[in-house]
Amino acid sequence: AGHERKTTGRYYTPTSLIQVLLNSALDPVIEQAIEEAKQEWNREGAKSAKDSFEKEKDFASLASLRLISLKVCDPACGSGHFLIAGAHRIARRLAQIQAGGDEPPPTALRSALRAVIAHCIYGVDVNPMAVELCKVNLWLESIEPGKPLSFLDAHILCGDSLVGVGP
């Protein structure tokens, strides 16, 4: 008695720990992607006001592509608590860049969250029920009427991420 969670690999990660992990591991990667986009963008000079306007749009596109190319994988995703928090962190930054402000509109945030979940989020868990729960949670976070989320089956998989490690 009392060992069921340990033997089945079911653990809950507190939100406070997830936030610390995202602050120390994901935020620097996000900022690095944006910095790389800025460096590439600065190599090209604007010659006129029209060029400057087009260049701003180019920066948003370039930074968006850099952010969407990030990958977050949780090797023991459970219900997806960490993956959802990570997706929100990337999506907020993506929406800020695309909308051009610190407080993006809810529609931009929803669209960015869907794009991040579609392109950046991956997970594995040994528990088949946890995998299904993770998919449902990600689906609920990124639902947009009329748009399917069939990619979740390829991004969230059931398996043992500790292959070769004995009990």
C-alpha positions as CSV (number, residue, x, y, z in Angstrom):
1,A,0.0,0.0,0.0
2,G,1.2,3.5,-0.8
3,H,3.6,2.4,-3.5
4,E,1.1,2.3,-6.4
5,R,2.0,5.7,-7.7
6,K,5.7,4.8,-7.6
7,T,5.3,1.5,-9.3
8,T,3.1,2.9,-12.1
9,G,5.2,6.0,-12.6
10,R,2.3,8.4,-11.7
11,Y,3.6,11.6,-10.2
12,Y,2.3,15.1,-10.1
13,T,4.7,18.0,-10.8
14,P,3.7,21.1,-8.8
15,T,3.1,24.3,-10.9
16,S,5.8,26.2,-8.9
17,L,8.4,23.6,-10.0
18,I,7.2,23.8,-13.6
19,Q,7.5,27.6,-13.5
20,V,11.1,27.4,-12.2
21,L,12.0,24.9,-14.9
22,L,10.5,27.0,-17.6
23,N,12.2,30.1,-16.3
24,S,15.6,28.4,-16.3
25,A,15.4,26.1,-19.3
26,L,12.8,27.4,-21.8
27,D,13.0,31.2,-21.4
28,P,16.7,31.3,-22.4
29,V,16.0,29.2,-25.5
30,I,13.1,31.5,-26.5
31,E,15.2,34.6,-26.0
32,Q,18.1,33.0,-28.0
33,A,15.8,32.2,-30.9
34,I,14.6,35.8,-30.9
35,E,18.1,37.2,-30.6
36,E,19.2,35.0,-33.6
37,A,16.3,36.4,-35.6
38,K,17.3,40.0,-34.6
39,Q,20.9,39.4,-35.7
40,E,19.8,38.0,-39.1
41,W,17.3,40.8,-39.5
42,N,19.9,43.5,-38.7
43,R,22.2,42.2,-41.4
44,E,19.7,43.6,-43.9
45,G,19.4,47.4,-43.9
46,A,16.3,49.4,-44.7
47,K,16.7,52.1,-47.4
48,S,13.4,54.0,-47.0
49,A,10.3,54.3,-44.8
50,K,8.6,51.7,-47.0
51,D,11.5,49.4,-46.6
52,S,11.5,50.0,-42.9
53,F,7.8,49.0,-42.7
54,E,8.5,45.8,-44.8
55,K,11.5,45.1,-42.6
56,E,9.4,45.1,-39.4
57,K,7.0,42.6,-41.0
58,D,10.1,40.5,-42.0
59,F,11.4,40.5,-38.5
60,A,8.0,39.3,-37.2
61,S,8.0,36.5,-39.7
62,L,11.6,35.6,-39.1
63,A,11.2,35.5,-35.3
64,S,7.9,33.6,-35.6
65,L,9.6,30.9,-37.7
66,R,12.4,30.7,-35.1
67,L,10.0,30.2,-32.3
68,I,7.8,27.7,-34.2
69,S,11.0,25.7,-34.9
70,L,11.6,25.2,-31.1
71,K,10.9,21.7,-29.8
72,V,9.8,20.8,-26.2
73,C,9.6,17.2,-25.3
74,D,8.5,15.8,-21.9
75,P,9.8,12.2,-21.5
76,A,7.2,11.5,-18.8
77,C,4.4,13.8,-19.9
78,G,1.5,12.4,-17.7
79,S,-1.5,14.6,-18.2
80,G,0.5,17.3,-20.0
81,H,0.8,19.8,-17.2
82,F,4.4,20.8,-18.2
83,L,3.8,20.7,-21.9
84,I,0.8,23.0,-21.6
85,A,2.7,25.5,-19.5
86,G,5.6,25.4,-22.0
87,A,3.2,25.9,-24.9
88,H,1.6,28.9,-23.2
89,R,5.1,30.4,-22.6
90,I,6.2,30.1,-26.2
91,A,2.7,31.1,-27.6
92,R,2.6,34.3,-25.5
93,R,6.0,35.4,-26.9
94,L,4.9,34.4,-30.4
95,A,1.7,36.3,-30.1
96,Q,3.6,39.4,-28.8
97,I,5.9,39.4,-31.8
98,Q,3.1,38.8,-34.3
99,A,0.7,41.3,-32.8
100,G,3.4,43.9,-32.1
101,G,2.8,44.5,-28.4
102,D,3.2,43.3,-24.9
103,E,-0.5,42.4,-24.5
104,P,-1.6,40.5,-27.6
105,P,-5.3,40.2,-28.3
106,P,-7.0,36.9,-27.2
107,T,-7.5,35.8,-30.9
108,A,-3.7,36.2,-31.6
109,L,-2.9,34.3,-28.4
110,R,-5.3,31.4,-29.3
111,S,-3.9,31.2,-32.8
112,A,-0.3,31.2,-31.5
113,L,-1.1,28.6,-28.9
114,R,-2.5,26.3,-31.6
115,A,0.5,26.8,-33.8
116,V,2.9,26.1,-30.9
117,I,1.0,22.9,-29.9
118,A,1.0,21.8,-33.5
119,H,4.7,22.4,-34.1
120,C,6.7,22.5,-30.9
121,I,5.1,20.1,-28.3
122,Y,6.0,16.4,-27.9
123,G,5.6,14.0,-25.1
124,V,6.0,10.3,-24.2
125,D,4.6,8.4,-21.2
126,V,4.6,4.8,-20.3
127,N,0.9,4.9,-19.1
128,P,-1.6,4.7,-22.0
129,M,-4.3,6.5,-20.0
130,A,-1.9,9.4,-19.3
131,V,-1.1,9.7,-23.0
132,E,-4.8,10.0,-23.9
133,L,-5.4,12.5,-21.1
134,C,-2.4,14.6,-22.3
135,K,-3.9,14.6,-25.8
136,V,-7.3,15.6,-24.6
137,N,-5.8,18.4,-22.4
138,L,-3.7,19.7,-25.3
139,W,-6.7,19.5,-27.6
140,L,-8.8,21.5,-25.1
141,E,-6.1,24.2,-24.8
142,S,-5.8,24.6,-28.6
143,I,-9.2,24.1,-29.9
144,E,-10.3,26.3,-32.8
145,P,-13.7,25.7,-34.5
146,G,-13.4,23.9,-37.8
147,K,-9.7,23.0,-37.4
148,P,-8.6,19.4,-36.6
149,L,-5.8,18.4,-34.2
150,S,-5.0,15.1,-35.8
151,F,-1.2,15.8,-35.3
152,L,-1.5,15.0,-31.6
153,D,-1.4,11.3,-32.3
154,A,2.1,11.7,-33.7
155,H,3.3,14.1,-31.1
156,I,2.2,12.4,-27.9
157,L,3.1,8.7,-27.8
158,C,2.9,5.8,-25.4
159,G,6.3,4.3,-24.7
160,D,9.1,3.9,-22.2
161,S,11.5,6.9,-22.4
162,L,13.9,5.1,-20.1
163,V,14.7,2.2,-22.5
164,G,17.3,-0.1,-21.0
165,V,16.9,1.1,-17.5
166,G,16.0,-1.7,-15.1
167,P,13.4,-1.5,-12.4
